[in-house]
Amino acid sequence: MFDVVDCLADEAALVGRIAELERSKSAAAAEQAVLTAELDAKRRSREAAQGVPAARRGKGLASEIALARRDSPNRGGRHLGFARALVHEMPHTLAALAGGLLSEWRATLIVRESACLSIQDRRTLDARMCADQAGLEGKGDKRIEADAKAIAYELDPHAIVDRAVRAESERTVTCRPAPDNMTYVTALLPMPQGVAVYATLRREADTCGDGRGRGHVMADTLVERITGRPADVPVPVAVELVITDESLLGGDQTPARVPGYGPIPAAIACRLAADAAGDERSTATVRRLYRHPKSGALVAMESRARAFPTGLARYIALRDDTCRTPYCDAPIRHLDHAADHAAGGATSDLNGRGTCEACNYTKQAPGWRTTTRRDEDGTHGCQVVTPTGARHSSKAPPLPGRLGRRPSHLEIAFADILAWRTAA
């Protein structure tokens, strides 16, 4: 006979274990914060004893923490700031995190909303939010954030207003990949402008009436208002596409790659190429890339540029795709000499690597060292050594295409780069 009681007991045990593991995650986050703050203090103390100027003490530590946590350098800075605030200024929040009453993200929300306050006011907010841990029960992210904002405004309304004014200078637009060959284009705007933009798009959707969905109309309207072209017409800006000759011309289904975005299906890549070639307002140019037949590593590029540095820069950017620091997927902003040029490092594809701005500056901090290598299969490897001696490695991604196949009639299997832009 089916024993319902035993099954319910087993399910209860599973739920209990899930809850226990969640508390363990919070406790681990609290311990990471304590250790991070201790590392920060020890590093700064050692560098002060060595005579390092105060402004340069701790330089590169955020990136070192990010590597240890297998995270991006940007998040490393957040982890470091979070740890400093918790350990030195917010003991009640730290205790709630260690006890499993707060998740790491909810503790981060409290720290973030108190960042503009004085140390004394921050400690007051900390006590009011978390001294009575029972008061945290049942509160979700939005409630935690709202309560912290309300207390911060009560303690120092001028600081909150000043932060809002400063935030306007941080307005920006970003783009990042989304699933299924889509992108997130995000605009960080002052509240009145952001509400006005959204209201305008909603009004267009309300009055359209052509059968498209509401979100569809809003997205198309956004594209048309910004580019000045219908949403279904190829936009005349430079777009690069890496696709094998067999996918482009022979019907092969090997995915293509858009540098900085990632892989896209061959059929969609071919459609993009056809749209570019068929648009009289656009031009398509082709450049050959030669890849290793076993690893897919980029090993050479046909360049039409007269100046070698320009061609080399394009080669490195296409080879690396994103920042070469391990766990950092930021767009390439700088081309860096792994072995510094001032120390005799060569301006070559082997010694070159693409990095984001932050990672390039971090490398200049004392104790950091970067080396590069080329493996037997042609893959470009990069190793970062931190001041504590920890080693982290990354490899350049392979070009699209099936590996191990016989070379095509175009010598080694190559990919075509199609860049289209206005002919004018």
Secondary structure as a PSIPRED ss2 file (coil, helix, strand):
# PSIPRED VFORMAT (PSIPRED V4.0)

   1 M C   1.000  0.000  0.000
   2 F C   1.000  0.000  0.000
   3 D C   1.000  0.000  0.000
   4 V H   0.000  1.000  0.000
   5 V H   0.000  1.000  0.000
   6 D H   0.000  1.000  0.000
   7 C H   0.000  1.000  0.000
   8 L H   0.000  1.000  0.000
   9 A H   0.000  1.000  0.000
  10 D H   0.000  1.000  0.000
  11 E H   0.000  1.000  0.000
  12 A H   0.000  1.000  0.000
  13 A H   0.000  1.000  0.000
  14 L H   0.000  1.000  0.000
  15 V H   0.000  1.000  0.000
  16 G H   0.000  1.000  0.000
  17 R H   0.000  1.000  0.000
  18 I H   0.000  1.000  0.000
  19 A H   0.000  1.000  0.000
  20 E H   0.000  1.000  0.000
  21 L H   0.000  1.000  0.000
  22 E H   0.000  1.000  0.000
  23 R H   0.000  1.000  0.000
  24 S H   0.000  1.000  0.000
  25 K H   0.000  1.000  0.000
  26 S H   0.000  1.000  0.000
  27 A H   0.000  1.000  0.000
  28 A H   0.000  1.000  0.000
  29 A H   0.000  1.000  0.000
  30 A H   0.000  1.000  0.000
  31 E H   0.000  1.000  0.000
  32 Q H   0.000  1.000  0.000
  33 A H   0.000  1.000  0.000
  34 V H   0.000  1.000  0.000
  35 L H   0.000  1.000  0.000
  36 T H   0.000  1.000  0.000
  37 A H   0.000  1.000  0.000
  38 E H   0.000  1.000  0.000
  39 L H   0.000  1.000  0.000
  40 D H   0.000  1.000  0.000
  41 A H   0.000  1.000  0.000
  42 K H   0.000  1.000  0.000
  43 R H   0.000  1.000  0.000
  44 R H   0.000  1.000  0.000
  45 S H   0.000  1.000  0.000
  46 R H   0.000  1.000  0.000
  47 E H   0.000  1.000  0.000
  48 A H   0.000  1.000  0.000
  49 A H   0.000  1.000  0.000
  50 Q C   1.000  0.000  0.000
  51 G C   1.000  0.000  0.000
  52 V C   1.000  0.000  0.000
  53 P C   1.000  0.000  0.000
  54 A H   0.000  1.000  0.000
  55 A H   0.000  1.000  0.000
  56 R H   0.000  1.000  0.000
  57 R C   1.000  0.000  0.000
  58 G C   1.000  0.000  0.000
  59 K C   1.000  0.000  0.000
  60 G C   1.000  0.000  0.000
  61 L H   0.000  1.000  0.000
  62 A H   0.000  1.000  0.000
  63 S H   0.000  1.000  0.000
  64 E H   0.000  1.000  0.000
  65 I H   0.000  1.000  0.000
  66 A H   0.000  1.000  0.000
  67 L H   0.000  1.000  0.000
  68 A H   0.000  1.000  0.000
  69 R C   1.000  0.000  0.000
  70 R C   1.000  0.000  0.000
  71 D C   1.000  0.000  0.000
  72 S C   1.000  0.000  0.000
  73 P H   0.000  1.000  0.000
  74 N H   0.000  1.000  0.000
  75 R H   0.000  1.000  0.000
  76 G H   0.000  1.000  0.000
  77 G H   0.000  1.000  0.000
  78 R H   0.000  1.000  0.000
  79 H H   0.000  1.000  0.000
  80 L H   0.000  1.000  0.000
  81 G H   0.000  1.000  0.000
  82 F H   0.000  1.000  0.000
  83 A H   0.000  1.000  0.000
  84 R H   0.000  1.000  0.000
  85 A H   0.000  1.000  0.000
  86 L H   0.000  1.000  0.000
  87 V H   0.000  1.000  0.000
  88 H H   0.000  1.000  0.000
  89 E H   0.000  1.000  0.000
  90 M C   1.000  0.000  0.000
  91 P H   0.000  1.000  0.000
  92 H H   0.000  1.000  0.000
  93 T H   0.000  1.000  0.000
  94 L H   0.000  1.000  0.000
  95 A H   0.000  1.000  0.000
  96 A H   0.000  1.000  0.000
  97 L H   0.000  1.000  0.000
  98 A H   0.000  1.000  0.000
  99 G C   1.000  0.000  0.000
 100 G C   1.000  0.000  0.000
 101 L C   1.000  0.000  0.000
 102 L C   1.000  0.000  0.000
 103 S C   1.000  0.000  0.000
 104 E H   0.000  1.000  0.000
 105 W H   0.000  1.000  0.000
 106 R H   0.000  1.000  0.000
 107 A H   0.000  1.000  0.000
 108 T H   0.000  1.000  0.000
 109 L H   0.000  1.000  0.000
 110 I H   0.000  1.000  0.000
 111 V H   0.000  1.000  0.000
 112 R H   0.000  1.000  0.000
 113 E H   0.000  1.000  0.000
 114 S C   1.000  0.000  0.000
 115 A C   1.000  0.000  0.000
 116 C C   1.000  0.000  0.000
 117 L C   1.000  0.000  0.000
 118 S C   1.000  0.000  0.000
 119 I H   0.000  1.000  0.000
 120 Q H   0.000  1.000  0.000
 121 D H   0.000  1.000  0.000
 122 R H   0.000  1.000  0.000
 123 R H   0.000  1.000  0.000
 124 T H   0.000  1.000  0.000
 125 L H   0.000  1.000  0.000
 126 D H   0.000  1.000  0.000
 127 A H   0.000  1.000  0.000
 128 R H   0.000  1.000  0.000
 129 M H   0.000  1.000  0.000
 130 C H   0.000  1.000  0.000
 131 A C   1.000  0.000  0.000
 132 D C   1.000  0.000  0.000
 133 Q H   0.000  1.000  0.000
 134 A H   0.000  1.000  0.000
 135 G H   0.000  1.000  0.000
 136 L H   0.000  1.000  0.000
 137 E C   1.000  0.000  0.000
 138 G C   1.000  0.000  0.000
 139 K C   1.000  0.000  0.000
 140 G C   1.000  0.000  0.000
 141 D H   0.000  1.000  0.000
 142 K H   0.000  1.000  0.000
 143 R H   0.000  1.000  0.000
 144 I H   0.000  1.000  0.000
 145 E H   0.000  1.000  0.000
 146 A H   0.000  1.000  0.000
 147 D H   0.000  1.000  0.000
 148 A H   0.000  1.000  0.000
 149 K H   0.000  1.000  0.000
 150 A H   0.000  1.000  0.000
 151 I H   0.000  1.000  0.000
 152 A H   0.000  1.000  0.000
 153 Y H   0.000  1.000  0.000
 154 E H   0.000  1.000  0.000
 155 L H   0.000  1.000  0.000
 156 D C   1.000  0.000  0.000
 157 P H   0.000  1.000  0.000
 158 H H   0.000  1.000  0.000
 159 A H   0.000  1.000  0.000
 160 I H   0.000  1.000  0.000
 161 V H   0.000  1.000  0.000
 162 D H   0.000  1.000  0.000
 163 R H   0.000  1.000  0.000
 164 A H   0.000  1.000  0.000
 165 V H   0.000  1.000  0.000
 166 R H   0.000  1.000  0.000
 167 A H   0.000  1.000  0.000
 168 E H   0.000  1.000  0.000
 169 S H   0.000  1.000  0.000
 170 E H   0.000  1.000  0.000
 171 R C   1.000  0.000  0.000
 172 T E   0.000  0.000  1.000
 173 V E   0.000  0.000  1.000
 174 T E   0.000  0.000  1.000
 175 C E   0.000  0.000  1.000
 176 R E   0.000  0.000  1.000
 177 P E   0.000  0.000  1.000
 178 A E   0.000  0.000  1.000
 179 P C   1.000  0.000  0.000
 180 D C   1.000  0.000  0.000
 181 N C   1.000  0.000  0.000
 182 M E   0.000  0.000  1.000
 183 T E   0.000  0.000  1.000
 184 Y E   0.000  0.000  1.000
 185 V E   0.000  0.000  1.000
 186 T E   0.000  0.000  1.000
 187 A E   0.000  0.000  1.000
 188 L E   0.000  0.000  1.000
 189 L C   1.000  0.000  0.000
 190 P C   1.000  0.000  0.000
 191 M H   0.000  1.000  0.000
 192 P H   0.000  1.000  0.000
 193 Q H   0.000  1.000  0.000
 194 G H   0.000  1.000  0.000
 195 V H   0.000  1.000  0.000
 196 A H   0.000  1.000  0.000
 197 V H   0.000  1.000  0.000
 198 Y H   0.000  1.000  0.000
 199 A H   0.000  1.000  0.000
 200 T H   0.000  1.000  0.000
 201 L H   0.000  1.000  0.000
 202 R H   0.000  1.000  0.000
 203 R H   0.000  1.000  0.000
 204 E H   0.000  1.000  0.000
 205 A H   0.000  1.000  0.000
 206 D H   0.000  1.000  0.000
 207 T H   0.000  1.000  0.000
 208 C H   0.000  1.000  0.000
 209 G C   1.000  0.000  0.000
 210 D C   1.000  0.000  0.000
 211 G C   1.000  0.000  0.000
 212 R C   1.000  0.000  0.000
 213 G C   1.000  0.000  0.000
 214 R H   0.000  1.000  0.000
 215 G H   0.000  1.000  0.000
 216 H H   0.000  1.000  0.000
 217 V H   0.000  1.000  0.000
 218 M H   0.000  1.000  0.000
 219 A H   0.000  1.000  0.000
 220 D H   0.000  1.000  0.000
 221 T H   0.000  1.000  0.000
 222 L H   0.000  1.000  0.000
 223 V H   0.000  1.000  0.000
 224 E H   0.000  1.000  0.000
 225 R H   0.000  1.000  0.000
 226 I H   0.000  1.000  0.000
 227 T H   0.000  1.000  0.000
 228 G C   1.000  0.000  0.000
 229 R C   1.000  0.000  0.000
 230 P C   1.000  0.000  0.000
 231 A C   1.000  0.000  0.000
 232 D C   1.000  0.000  0.000
 233 V C   1.000  0.000  0.000
 234 P C   1.000  0.000  0.000
 235 V C   1.000  0.000  0.000
 236 P C   1.000  0.000  0.000
 237 V C   1.000  0.000  0.000
 238 A C   1.000  0.000  0.000
 239 V E   0.000  0.000  1.000
 240 E C   1.000  0.000  0.000
 241 L C   1.000  0.000  0.000
 242 V E   0.000  0.000  1.000
 243 I E   0.000  0.000  1.000
 244 T E   0.000  0.000  1.000
 245 D H   0.000  1.000  0.000
 246 E H   0.000  1.000  0.000
 247 S H   0.000  1.000  0.000
 248 L H   0.000  1.000  0.000
 249 L H   0.000  1.000  0.000
 250 G C   1.000  0.000  0.000
 251 G C   1.000  0.000  0.000
 252 D C   1.000  0.000  0.000
 253 Q C   1.000  0.000  0.000
 254 T C   1.000  0.000  0.000
 255 P C   1.000  0.000  0.000
 256 A E   0.000  0.000  1.000
 257 R E   0.000  0.000  1.000
 258 V E   0.000  0.000  1.000
 259 P C   1.000  0.000  0.000
 260 G C   1.000  0.000  0.000
 261 Y C   1.000  0.000  0.000
 262 G E   0.000  0.000  1.000
 263 P E   0.000  0.000  1.000
 264 I E   0.000  0.000  1.000
 265 P C   1.000  0.000  0.000
 266 A H   0.000  1.000  0.000
 267 A H   0.000  1.000  0.000
 268 I H   0.000  1.000  0.000
 269 A H   0.000  1.000  0.000
 270 C H   0.000  1.000  0.000
 271 R H   0.000  1.000  0.000
 272 L H   0.000  1.000  0.000
 273 A H   0.000  1.000  0.000
 274 A H   0.000  1.000  0.000
 275 D H   0.000  1.000  0.000
 276 A H   0.000  1.000  0.000
 277 A H   0.000  1.000  0.000
 278 G H   0.000  1.000  0.000
 279 D C   1.000  0.000  0.000
 280 E C   1.000  0.000  0.000
 281 R C   1.000  0.000  0.000
 282 S E   0.000  0.000  1.000
 283 T E   0.000  0.000  1.000
 284 A E   0.000  0.000  1.000
 285 T E   0.000  0.000  1.000
 286 V E   0.000  0.000  1.000
 287 R E   0.000  0.000  1.000
 288 R E   0.000  0.000  1.000
 289 L E   0.000  0.000  1.000
 290 Y E   0.000  0.000  1.000
 291 R E   0.000  0.000  1.000
 292 H C   1.000  0.000  0.000
 293 P C   1.000  0.000  0.000
 294 K C   1.000  0.000  0.000
 295 S C   1.000  0.000  0.000
 296 G C   1.000  0.000  0.000
 297 A C   1.000  0.000  0.000
 298 L E   0.000  0.000  1.000
 299 V E   0.000  0.000  1.000
 300 A E   0.000  0.000  1.000
 301 M E   0.000  0.000  1.000
 302 E C   1.000  0.000  0.000
 303 S C   1.000  0.000  0.000
 304 R C   1.000  0.000  0.000
 305 A C   1.000  0.000  0.000
 306 R C   1.000  0.000  0.000
 307 A C   1.000  0.000  0.000
 308 F H   0.000  1.000  0.000
 309 P H   0.000  1.000  0.000
 310 T H   0.000  1.000  0.000
 311 G H   0.000  1.000  0.000
 312 L H   0.000  1.000  0.000
 313 A H   0.000  1.000  0.000
 314 R H   0.000  1.000  0.000
 315 Y H   0.000  1.000  0.000
 316 I H   0.000  1.000  0.000
 317 A H   0.000  1.000  0.000
 318 L H   0.000  1.000  0.000
 319 R H   0.000  1.000  0.000
 320 D H   0.000  1.000  0.000
 321 D C   1.000  0.000  0.000
 322 T C   1.000  0.000  0.000
 323 C C   1.000  0.000  0.000
 324 R C   1.000  0.000  0.000
 325 T C   1.000  0.000  0.000
 326 P C   1.000  0.000  0.000
 327 Y C   1.000  0.000  0.000
 328 C C   1.000  0.000  0.000
 329 D C   1.000  0.000  0.000
 330 A C   1.000  0.000  0.000
 331 P C   1.000  0.000  0.000
 332 I C   1.000  0.000  0.000
 333 R C   1.000  0.000  0.000
 334 H E   0.000  0.000  1.000
 335 L E   0.000  0.000  1.000
 336 D E   0.000  0.000  1.000
 337 H E   0.000  0.000  1.000
 338 A C   1.000  0.000  0.000
 339 A C   1.000  0.000  0.000
 340 D C   1.000  0.000  0.000
 341 H H   0.000  1.000  0.000
 342 A H   0.000  1.000  0.000
 343 A H   0.000  1.000  0.000
 344 G C   1.000  0.000  0.000
 345 G C   1.000  0.000  0.000
 346 A C   1.000  0.000  0.000
 347 T C   1.000  0.000  0.000
 348 S C   1.000  0.000  0.000
 349 D C   1.000  0.000  0.000
 350 L C   1.000  0.000  0.000
 351 N C   1.000  0.000  0.000
 352 G E   0.000  0.000  1.000
 353 R E   0.000  0.000  1.000
 354 G E   0.000  0.000  1.000
 355 T E   0.000  0.000  1.000
 356 C C   1.000  0.000  0.000
 357 E H   0.000  1.000  0.000
 358 A H   0.000  1.000  0.000
 359 C H   0.000  1.000  0.000
 360 N H   0.000  1.000  0.000
 361 Y H   0.000  1.000  0.000
 362 T H   0.000  1.000  0.000
 363 K C   1.000  0.000  0.000
 364 Q C   1.000  0.000  0.000
 365 A C   1.000  0.000  0.000
 366 P C   1.000  0.000  0.000
 367 G C   1.000  0.000  0.000
 368 W C   1.000  0.000  0.000
 369 R E   0.000  0.000  1.000
 370 T E   0.000  0.000  1.000
 371 T E   0.000  0.000  1.000
 372 T E   0.000  0.000  1.000
 373 R E   0.000  0.000  1.000
 374 R E   0.000  0.000  1.000
 375 D C   1.000  0.000  0.000
 376 E C   1.000  0.000  0.000
 377 D C   1.000  0.000  0.000
 378 G C   1.000  0.000  0.000
 379 T C   1.000  0.000  0.000
 380 H E   0.000  0.000  1.000
 381 G E   0.000  0.000  1.000
 382 C E   0.000  0.000  1.000
 383 Q E   0.000  0.000  1.000
 384 V E   0.000  0.000  1.000
 385 V E   0.000  0.000  1.000
 386 T C   1.000  0.000  0.000
 387 P C   1.000  0.000  0.000
 388 T C   1.000  0.000  0.000
 389 G C   1.000  0.000  0.000
 390 A C   1.000  0.000  0.000
 391 R E   0.000  0.000  1.000
 392 H E   0.000  0.000  1.000
 393 S E   0.000  0.000  1.000
 394 S E   0.000  0.000  1.000
 395 K E   0.000  0.000  1.000
 396 A C   1.000  0.000  0.000
 397 P C   1.000  0.000  0.000
 398 P C   1.000  0.000  0.000
 399 L C   1.000  0.000  0.000
 400 P C   1.000  0.000  0.000
 401 G C   1.000  0.000  0.000
 402 R C   1.000  0.000  0.000
 403 L C   1.000  0.000  0.000
 404 G C   1.000  0.000  0.000
 405 R C   1.000  0.000  0.000
 406 R C   1.000  0.000  0.000
 407 P C   1.000  0.000  0.000
 408 S C   1.000  0.000  0.000
 409 H C   1.000  0.000  0.000
 410 L C   1.000  0.000  0.000
 411 E C   1.000  0.000  0.000
 412 I C   1.000  0.000  0.000
 413 A C   1.000  0.000  0.000
 414 F E   0.000  0.000  1.000
 415 A E   0.000  0.000  1.000
 416 D E   0.000  0.000  1.000
 417 I E   0.000  0.000  1.000
 418 L E   0.000  0.000  1.000
 419 A E   0.000  0.000  1.000
 420 W E   0.000  0.000  1.000
 421 R E   0.000  0.000  1.000
 422 T E   0.000  0.000  1.000
 423 A C   1.000  0.000  0.000
 424 A C   1.000  0.000  0.000
